Amino acid sequence: MERKKVAGIALCSGKNEKMFLCLFEYFGIDDRWFLTNVLELNDDSDNKEDLLTIINEHSLKNIVVDFPLTLPACQNCTLKCPGHQQCIDPNILFIRKEINTLLTTDKEKRSNHPKQYENDRVNDNLVDVHRNYLNKKSSDYLLSKPFKRRITKGVTPYWNRSIDFYIWLNYYDPMLNLFNLVYDSFSNSSLMKQFRYLYWKKFYPHDLFIFESNIHLILIEMLRNKIISQIDLKKINSANINDANLAREHVIDSISSNTNIFIYETDKELLIKNPKAFQSFILGIAGRYITSNRIAKLPEWTNNHLCNFIIPQLN
């Protein structure tokens, strides 16, 4: 019986940071996934052979990365540009219409029921350590002030992709509250690195599928399904090395026990001590759900058939 294989590679890194590939394999006899390899990659800009050799040696068919696989709308547009605020791209027009609907609904609520609106706003701004920030979408009423400011600025087609708006609708507030981050396709990605890997794709096997994901979204979905704890998520990027390492260890142990994944102790030590290896591990975890088709079905307007963005559905 053919083994299922998937790999995660965190590519959004600094110039001198190491890169790692985490290889997962499913063994039907044991009905279990194994983290079989954690391989350090050569990030030499002139050398594509390292990753290509690994792909061929391990017969990889699915790889999940954390950088944009497609360009923003402006990069592929051949029309005479009327200016980004008058962009006529159908998806951009759709997104702007949806944004206007959200803002109009919010304005009507404030005008028609000002007291209730203000009470809701006060309650929404209260600090409550027991509040579950994952029990509603960012687009659900009441719109948070940060999310409202974000969509008021709108989508810029030279910087954002359609997928950005989908993620804002569903994950803007959780990302901000848990990680103090907001999602933009190119906020944490080197365009030169993106162009390099898009070029390298020409040399990869034709049956290799490369998927895009985001580490923080994967962690949020794991938190929603009570696989990991909120305390550990907040400490993963702590400036205190001991706190960060301990949080990564807790997350790895929780994932291993809740998702039936076997991890060798030597690999676990590497994942704990090296954040980039840990991030590749998380991407690989998302990839294992590709084979069971347990990934979110994104709306057509996101153009996901081009970027292959995956968000695991763990429940």
Order of alpha helices (4+ residues) and beta strands (2+ residues): beta-beta-beta-alpha-beta-alpha-alpha-alpha-alpha-alpha-alpha-beta-alpha-alpha-alpha-beta-alpha-alpha-alpha
